[in-house]
Amino acid sequence: MQLAQRLTLFAAILLLGACATTTETQSTWQTRTGETRPVFEHVFVVALSDNAVTSATVEQEVGKSLAKRSVTATLSSRSLAGESQQADDYRSKVEAAVKESGADSVMVISLLKVEERDEYVPPTVDYMPMPSAPMYLGYGPYVGYSYSAVYEPGYYHNATDYYLQTQLYSVESKKPVWQAQSRTMNPNNLKNGASGFAKSMVGKLDKDGALKR
């Protein structure tokens, strides 16, 4: 591979990494020892938040991740559009919506805490193409280029991490059967943060064998 091609590929990888949101997820079954672990194929998703846009965005990204595994997702932000999560009768409305949807499980997502920290960004080296000969020599020498390195020193910046809890309930038993805690690290916007969280959490749910294959 030519040097220019290698540098272009390297730059593309860096850009993809910069856009991605890192999420770590730890999970555990909440079933009793020896008890059969349930498998689900239709999840009713509820993301609890004071902000309706935040709830809808998180639910949509979780729905996308479930759909990739051929699992049906019903989103509370659509089934209960316009309903306030702070209303006294919200719980009963969720129960009615779950029953109407035919879901076999309910996923409740909530924010545990927000944590700020100082994050160190390491130094980078960018390579800029430089002409290898004076212009008056014609186009020939410019078929090849030499590269000059531009150094950017490392620095600290403020980062924000979001800790979320996911609780999965069986509709049949009305009991919690699976739980996860996720740490989404310094997302650059709501959609990317929700997407990173959904991929990590649903991936863990699938790996734990809770989704019907």
C-alpha positions as protocol buffer text, in pm:
chain_id: "A"
residue {
  index: 1
  type: MET
  ca { x: 0 y: 0 z: 0 }
}
residue {
  index: 2
  type: GLN
  ca { x: 136 y: 345 z: -94 }
}
residue {
  index: 3
  type: LEU
  ca { x: 228 y: 588 z: 184 }
}
residue {
  index: 4
  type: ALA
  ca { x: -52 y: 828 z: 89 }
}
residue {
  index: 5
  type: GLN
  ca { x: -307 y: 545 z: 99 }
}
residue {
  index: 6
  type: ARG
  ca { x: -182 y: 429 z: 439 }
}
residue {
  index: 7
  type: LEU
  ca { x: -206 y: 780 z: 579 }
}
residue {
  index: 8
  type: THR
  ca { x: -558 y: 826 z: 438 }
}
residue {
  index: 9
  type: LEU
  ca { x: -670 y: 497 z: 594 }
}
residue {
  index: 10
  type: PHE
  ca { x: -511 y: 589 z: 926 }
}
residue {
  index: 11
  type: ALA
  ca { x: -689 y: 926 z: 927 }
}
residue {
  index: 12
  type: ALA
  ca { x: -1023 y: 756 z: 852 }
}
residue {
  index: 13
  type: ILE
  ca { x: -974 y: 516 z: 1145 }
}
residue {
  index: 14
  type: LEU
  ca { x: -898 y: 810 z: 1375 }
}
residue {
  index: 15
  type: LEU
  ca { x: -1213 y: 989 z: 1261 }
}
residue {
  index: 16
  type: LEU
  ca { x: -1427 y: 681 z: 1322 }
}
residue {
  index: 17
  type: GLY
  ca { x: -1279 y: 642 z: 1667 }
}
residue {
  index: 18
  type: ALA
  ca { x: -1349 y: 1006 z: 1746 }
}
residue {
  index: 19
  type: CYS
  ca { x: -1717 y: 963 z: 1653 }
}
residue {
  index: 20
  type: ALA
  ca { x: -1767 y: 643 z: 1852 }
}
residue {
  index: 21
  type: THR
  ca { x: -1888 y: 645 z: 2212 }
}
residue {
  index: 22
  type: THR
  ca { x: -1730 y: 399 z: 2454 }
}
residue {
  index: 23
  type: THR
  ca { x: -1966 y: 219 z: 2692 }
}
residue {
  index: 24
  type: GLU
  ca { x: -1883 y: -47 z: 2949 }
}
residue {
  index: 25
  type: THR
  ca { x: -2164 y: -273 z: 3073 }
}
residue {
  index: 26
  type: GLN
  ca { x: -2172 y: -519 z: 3362 }
}
residue {
  index: 27
  type: SER
  ca { x: -2472 y: -748 z: 3396 }
}
residue {
  index: 28
  type: THR
  ca { x: -2617 y: -1014 z: 3621 }
}
residue {
  index: 29
  type: TRP
  ca { x: -2913 y: -1251 z: 3622 }
}
residue {
  index: 30
  type: GLN
  ca { x: -3154 y: -1202 z: 3911 }
}
residue {
  index: 31
  type: THR
  ca { x: -3308 y: -1546 z: 3892 }
}
residue {
  index: 32
  type: ARG
  ca { x: -3263 y: -1796 z: 4173 }
}
residue {
  index: 33
  type: THR
  ca { x: -2998 y: -2065 z: 4160 }
}
residue {
  index: 34
  type: GLY
  ca { x: -3125 y: -2355 z: 3954 }
}
residue {
  index: 35
  type: GLU
  ca { x: -3420 y: -2157 z: 3822 }
}
residue {
  index: 36
  type: THR
  ca { x: -3473 y: -2162 z: 3445 }
}
residue {
  index: 37
  type: ARG
  ca { x: -3365 y: -1836 z: 3287 }
}
residue {
  index: 38
  type: PRO
  ca { x: -3631 y: -1690 z: 3060 }
}
residue {
  index: 39
  type: VAL
  ca { x: -3580 y: -1598 z: 2696 }
}
residue {
  index: 40
  type: PHE
  ca { x: -3766 y: -1303 z: 2544 }
}
residue {
  index: 41
  type: GLU
  ca { x: -3872 y: -1201 z: 2194 }
}
residue {
  index: 42
  type: HIS
  ca { x: -4080 y: -886 z: 2252 }
}
residue {
  index: 43
  type: VAL
  ca { x: -3948 y: -612 z: 2482 }
}
residue {
  index: 44
  type: PHE
  ca { x: -4145 y: -309 z: 2602 }
}
residue {
  index: 45
  type: VAL
  ca { x: -3882 y: -36 z: 2653 }
}
residue {
  index: 46
  type: VAL
  ca { x: -3916 y: 246 z: 2907 }
}
residue {
  index: 47
  type: ALA
  ca { x: -3636 y: 503 z: 2946 }
}
residue {
  index: 48
  type: LEU
  ca { x: -3704 y: 719 z: 3252 }
}
residue {
  index: 49
  type: SER
  ca { x: -3602 y: 1084 z: 3218 }
}
residue {
  index: 50
  type: ASP
  ca { x: -3725 y: 1433 z: 3297 }
}
residue {
  index: 51
  type: ASN
  ca { x: -3667 y: 1515 z: 2931 }
}
residue {
  index: 52
  type: ALA
  ca { x: -3901 y: 1357 z: 2673 }
}
residue {
  index: 53
  type: VAL
  ca { x: -3645 y: 1395 z: 2392 }
}
residue {
  index: 54
  type: THR
  ca { x: -3384 y: 1208 z: 2596 }
}
residue {
  index: 55
  type: SER
  ca { x: -3627 y: 925 z: 2673 }
}
residue {
  index: 56
  type: ALA
  ca { x: -3731 y: 893 z: 2309 }
}
residue {
  index: 57
  type: THR
  ca { x: -3373 y: 897 z: 2179 }
}
residue {
  index: 58
  type: VAL
  ca { x: -3253 y: 629 z: 2420 }
}
residue {
  index: 59
  type: GLU
  ca { x: -3556 y: 409 z: 2347 }
}
residue {
  index: 60
  type: GLN
  ca { x: -3511 y: 445 z: 1972 }
}
residue {
  index: 61
  type: GLU
  ca { x: -3146 y: 338 z: 1986 }
}
residue {
  index: 62
  type: VAL
  ca { x: -3231 y: 41 z: 2210 }
}
residue {
  index: 63
  type: GLY
  ca { x: -3507 y: -52 z: 1967 }
}
residue {
  index: 64
  type: LYS
  ca { x: -3260 y: -47 z: 1677 }
}
residue {
  index: 65
  type: SER
  ca { x: -3018 y: -274 z: 1861 }
}
residue {
  index: 66
  type: LEU
  ca { x: -3296 y: -519 z: 1947 }
}
residue {
  index: 67
  type: ALA
  ca { x: -3424 y: -517 z: 1588 }
}
residue {
  index: 68
  type: LYS
  ca { x: -3079 y: -621 z: 1463 }
}
residue {
  index: 69
  type: ARG
  ca { x: -3126 y: -936 z: 1669 }
}
residue {
  index: 70
  type: SER
  ca { x: -3478 y: -994 z: 1531 }
}
residue {
  index: 71
  type: VAL
  ca { x: -3635 y: -900 z: 1866 }
}
residue {
  index: 72
  type: THR
  ca { x: -3951 y: -688 z: 1863 }
}
residue {
  index: 73
  type: ALA
  ca { x: -3938 y: -364 z: 2062 }
}
residue {
  index: 74
  type: THR
  ca { x: -4234 y: -150 z: 2166 }
}
residue {
  index: 75
  type: LEU
  ca { x: -4127 y: 196 z: 2282 }
}
residue {
  index: 76
  type: SER
  ca { x: -4313 y: 375 z: 2558 }
}
residue {
  index: 77
  type: SER
  ca { x: -4233 y: 711 z: 2397 }
}
residue {
  index: 78
  type: ARG
  ca { x: -4453 y: 605 z: 2105 }
}
residue {
  index: 79
  type: SER
  ca { x: -4718 y: 402 z: 2286 }
}
residue {
  index: 80
  type: LEU
  ca { x: -4761 y: 671 z: 2552 }
}
residue {
  index: 81
  type: ALA
  ca { x: -4674 y: 978 z: 2346 }
}
residue {
  index: 82
  type: GLY
  ca { x: -4763 y: 1294 z: 2534 }
}
residue {
  index: 83
  type: GLU
  ca { x: -4792 y: 1122 z: 2872 }
}
residue {
  index: 84
  type: SER
  ca { x: -4584 y: 1263 z: 3158 }
}
residue {
  index: 85
  type: GLN
  ca { x: -4362 y: 1016 z: 3341 }
}
residue {
  index: 86
  type: GLN
  ca { x: -4414 y: 1228 z: 3655 }
}
residue {
  index: 87
  type: ALA
  ca { x: -4793 y: 1179 z: 3649 }
}
residue {
  index: 88
  type: ASP
  ca { x: -4946 y: 978 z: 3936 }
}
residue {
  index: 89
  type: ASP
  ca { x: -5114 y: 736 z: 3695 }
}
residue {
  index: 90
  type: TYR
  ca { x: -4811 y: 684 z: 3468 }
}
residue {
  index: 91
  type: ARG
  ca { x: -4734 y: 340 z: 3613 }
}
residue {
  index: 92
  type: SER
  ca { x: -5086 y: 212 z: 3550 }
}
residue {
  index: 93
  type: LYS
  ca { x: -5074 y: 349 z: 3196 }
}
residue {
  index: 94
  type: VAL
  ca { x: -4747 y: 165 z: 3134 }
}
residue {
  index: 95
  type: GLU
  ca { x: -4900 y: -158 z: 3262 }
}
residue {
  index: 96
  type: ALA
  ca { x: -5199 y: -115 z: 3030 }
}
residue {
  index: 97
  type: ALA
  ca { x: -4972 y: -36 z: 2732 }
}
residue {
  index: 98
  type: VAL
  ca { x: -4757 y: -343 z: 2803 }
}
residue {
  index: 99
  type: LYS
  ca { x: -5065 y: -565 z: 2810 }
}
residue {
  index: 100
  type: GLU
  ca { x: -5196 y: -416 z: 2487 }
}
residue {
  index: 101
  type: SER
  ca { x: -4859 y: -457 z: 2311 }
}
residue {
  index: 102
  type: GLY
  ca { x: -4834 y: -828 z: 2388 }
}
residue {
  index: 103
  type: ALA
  ca { x: -4475 y: -787 z: 2509 }
}
residue {
  index: 104
  type: ASP
  ca { x: -4328 y: -1069 z: 2716 }
}
residue {
  index: 105
  type: SER
  ca { x: -4080 y: -845 z: 2899 }
}
residue {
  index: 106
  type: VAL
  ca { x: -4039 y: -487 z: 3020 }
}
residue {
  index: 107
  type: MET
  ca { x: -3707 y: -304 z: 3011 }
}
residue {
  index: 108
  type: VAL
  ca { x: -3671 y: -4 z: 3244 }
}
residue {
  index: 109
  type: ILE
  ca { x: -3370 y: 223 z: 3191 }
}
residue {
  index: 110
  type: SER
  ca { x: -3277 y: 492 z: 3443 }
}
residue {
  index: 111
  type: LEU
  ca { x: -2987 y: 730 z: 3505 }
}
residue {
  index: 112
  type: LEU
  ca { x: -2792 y: 651 z: 3822 }
}
residue {
  index: 113
  type: LYS
  ca { x: -2547 y: 941 z: 3824 }
}
residue {
  index: 114
  type: VAL
  ca { x: -2339 y: 1183 z: 3616 }
}
residue {
  index: 115
  type: GLU
  ca { x: -1968 y: 1208 z: 3690 }
}
residue {
  index: 116
  type: GLU
  ca { x: -1718 y: 1466 z: 3564 }
}
residue {
  index: 117
  type: ARG
  ca { x: -1347 y: 1399 z: 3535 }
}
residue {
  index: 118
  type: ASP
  ca { x: -1029 y: 1533 z: 3376 }
}
residue {
  index: 119
  type: GLU
  ca { x: -932 y: 1332 z: 3068 }
}
residue {
  index: 120
  type: TYR
  ca { x: -586 y: 1339 z: 2909 }
}
residue {
  index: 121
  type: VAL
  ca { x: -571 y: 1354 z: 2532 }
}
residue {
  index: 122
  type: PRO
  ca { x: -233 y: 1218 z: 2416 }
}
residue {
  index: 123
  type: PRO
  ca { x: -10 y: 1395 z: 2160 }
}
residue {
  index: 124
  type: THR
  ca { x: -82 y: 1340 z: 1790 }
}
residue {
  index: 125
  type: VAL
  ca { x: 127 y: 1356 z: 1476 }
}
residue {
  index: 126
  type: ASP
  ca { x: -36 y: 1456 z: 1146 }
}
residue {
  index: 127
  type: TYR
  ca { x: 142 y: 1415 z: 815 }
}
residue {
  index: 128
  type: MET
  ca { x: 106 y: 1692 z: 557 }
}
residue {
  index: 129
  type: PRO
  ca { x: 206 y: 1634 z: 191 }
}
residue {
  index: 130
  type: MET
  ca { x: 493 y: 1857 z: 77 }
}
residue {
  index: 131
  type: PRO
  ca { x: 610 y: 1908 z: -285 }
}
residue {
  index: 132
  type: SER
  ca { x: 938 y: 1735 z: -352 }
}
residue {
  index: 133
  type: ALA
  ca { x: 1071 y: 1980 z: -613 }
}
residue {
  index: 134
  type: PRO
  ca { x: 1036 y: 2345 z: -727 }
}
residue {
  index: 135
  type: MET
  ca { x: 736 y: 2422 z: -950 }
}
residue {
  index: 136
  type: TYR
  ca { x: 945 y: 2526 z: -1252 }
}
residue {
  index: 137
  type: LEU
  ca { x: 1060 y: 2167 z: -1301 }
}
residue {
  index: 138
  type: GLY
  ca { x: 714 y: 2063 z: -1431 }
}
residue {
  index: 139
  type: TYR
  ca { x: 462 y: 1808 z: -1317 }
}
residue {
  index: 140
  type: GLY
  ca { x: 692 y: 1505 z: -1306 }
}
residue {
  index: 141
  type: PRO
  ca { x: 842 y: 1554 z: -960 }
}
residue {
  index: 142
  type: TYR
  ca { x: 495 y: 1609 z: -814 }
}
residue {
  index: 143
  type: VAL
  ca { x: 381 y: 1256 z: -897 }
}
residue {
  index: 144
  type: GLY
  ca { x: 547 y: 1165 z: -566 }
}
residue {
  index: 145
  type: TYR
  ca { x: 527 y: 1364 z: -245 }
}
residue {
  index: 146
  type: SER
  ca { x: 732 y: 1384 z: 69 }
}
residue {
  index: 147
  type: TYR
  ca { x: 553 y: 1424 z: 401 }
}
residue {
  index: 148
  type: SER
  ca { x: 614 y: 1669 z: 682 }
}
residue {
  index: 149
  type: ALA
  ca { x: 510 y: 1586 z: 1039 }
}
residue {
  index: 150
  type: VAL
  ca { x: 299 y: 1833 z: 1239 }
}
residue {
  index: 151
  type: TYR
  ca { x: 308 y: 1767 z: 1615 }
}
residue {
  index: 152
  type: GLU
  ca { x: 16 y: 1848 z: 1848 }
}
residue {
  index: 153
  type: PRO
  ca { x: 103 y: 1828 z: 2219 }
}
residue {
  index: 154
  type: GLY
  ca { x: -116 y: 1640 z: 2465 }
}
residue {
  index: 155
  type: TYR
  ca { x: -364 y: 1823 z: 2687 }
}
residue {
  index: 156
  type: TYR
  ca { x: -634 y: 1776 z: 2953 }
}
residue {
  index: 157
  type: HIS
  ca { x: -1003 y: 1846 z: 2905 }
}
residue {
  index: 158
  type: ASN
  ca { x: -1319 y: 1800 z: 3108 }
}
residue {
  index: 159
  type: ALA
  ca { x: -1507 y: 1475 z: 3036 }
}
residue {
  index: 160
  type: THR
  ca { x: -1852 y: 1365 z: 3150 }
}
residue {
  index: 161
  type: ASP
  ca { x: -1952 y: 1003 z: 3214 }
}
residue {
  index: 162
  type: TYR
  ca { x: -2310 y: 877 z: 3247 }
}
residue {
  index: 163
  type: TYR
  ca { x: -2400 y: 576 z: 3461 }
}
residue {
  index: 164
  type: LEU
  ca { x: -2724 y: 399 z: 3368 }
}
residue {
  index: 165
  type: GLN
  ca { x: -2912 y: 105 z: 3513 }
}
residue {
  index: 166
  type: THR
  ca { x: -3121 y: -135 z: 3306 }
}
residue {
  index: 167
  type: GLN
  ca { x: -3374 y: -364 z: 3472 }
}
residue {
  index: 168
  type: LEU
  ca { x: -3551 y: -636 z: 3272 }
}
residue {
  index: 169
  type: TYR
  ca { x: -3881 y: -773 z: 3404 }
}
residue {
  index: 170
  type: SER
  ca { x: -4075 y: -1081 z: 3301 }
}
residue {
  index: 171
  type: VAL
  ca { x: -4436 y: -996 z: 3218 }
}
residue {
  index: 172
  type: GLU
  ca { x: -4543 y: -1347 z: 3317 }
}
residue {
  index: 173
  type: SER
  ca { x: -4388 y: -1345 z: 3665 }
}
residue {
  index: 174
  type: LYS
  ca { x: -4388 y: -963 z: 3709 }
}
residue {
  index: 175
  type: LYS
  ca { x: -4042 y: -999 z: 3864 }
}
residue {
  index: 176
  type: PRO
  ca { x: -3700 y: -860 z: 3768 }
}
residue {
  index: 177
  type: VAL
  ca { x: -3491 y: -1127 z: 3597 }
}
residue {
  index: 178
  type: TRP
  ca { x: -3186 y: -941 z: 3460 }
}
residue {
  index: 179
  type: GLN
  ca { x: -3000 y: -625 z: 3551 }
}
residue {
  index: 180
  type: ALA
  ca { x: -2713 y: -425 z: 3403 }
}
residue {
  index: 181
  type: GLN
  ca { x: -2516 y: -115 z: 3489 }
}
residue {
  index: 182
  type: SER
  ca { x: -2352 y: 80 z: 3208 }
}
residue {
  index: 183
  type: ARG
  ca { x: -2096 y: 359 z: 3199 }
}
residue {
  index: 184
  type: THR
  ca { x: -2108 y: 572 z: 2885 }
}
residue {
  index: 185
  type: MET
  ca { x: -1789 y: 775 z: 2863 }
}
residue {
  index: 186
  type: ASN
  ca { x: -1792 y: 1135 z: 2746 }
}
residue {
  index: 187
  type: PRO
  ca { x: -2041 y: 1115 z: 2455 }
}
residue {
  index: 188
  type: ASN
  ca { x: -2017 y: 1412 z: 2218 }
}
residue {
  index: 189
  type: ASN
  ca { x: -2395 y: 1429 z: 2178 }
}
residue {
  index: 190
  type: LEU
  ca { x: -2715 y: 1259 z: 2294 }
}
residue {
  index: 191
  type: LYS
  ca { x: -2762 y: 1036 z: 1988 }
}
residue {
  index: 192
  type: ASN
  ca { x: -2407 y: 900 z: 1992 }
}
residue {
  index: 193
  type: GLY
  ca { x: -2424 y: 844 z: 2366 }
}
residue {
  index: 194
  type: ALA
  ca { x: -2758 y: 662 z: 2338 }
}
residue {
  index: 195
  type: SER
  ca { x: -2630 y: 455 z: 2047 }
}
residue {
  index: 196
  type: GLY
  ca { x: -2314 y: 350 z: 2232 }
}
residue {
  index: 197
  type: PHE
  ca { x: -2516 y: 259 z: 2540 }
}
residue {
  index: 198
  type: ALA
  ca { x: -2774 y: 60 z: 2342 }
}
residue {
  index: 199
  type: LYS
  ca { x: -2516 y: -143 z: 2150 }
}
residue {
  index: 200
  type: SER
  ca { x: -2326 y: -230 z: 2468 }
}
residue {
  index: 201
  type: MET
  ca { x: -2627 y: -308 z: 2688 }
}
residue {
  index: 202
  type: VAL
  ca { x: -2827 y: -505 z: 2428 }
}
residue {
  index: 203
  type: GLY
  ca { x: -2511 y: -688 z: 2325 }
}
residue {
  index: 204
  type: LYS
  ca { x: -2463 y: -796 z: 2685 }
}
residue {
  index: 205
  type: LEU
  ca { x: -2830 y: -898 z: 2709 }
}
residue {
  index: 206
  type: ASP
  ca { x: -2789 y: -1111 z: 2397 }
}
residue {
  index: 207
  type: LYS
  ca { x: -2461 y: -1263 z: 2518 }
}
residue {
  index: 208
  type: ASP
  ca { x: -2627 y: -1358 z: 2848 }
}
residue {
  index: 209
  type: GLY
  ca { x: -2884 y: -1557 z: 2651 }
}
residue {
  index: 210
  type: ALA
  ca { x: -3192 y: -1352 z: 2736 }
}
residue {
  index: 211
  type: LEU
  ca { x: -3299 y: -1291 z: 2376 }
}
residue {
  index: 212
  type: LYS
  ca { x: -3472 y: -1550 z: 2162 }
}
residue {
  index: 213
  type: ARG
  ca { x: -3260 y: -1659 z: 1865 }
}
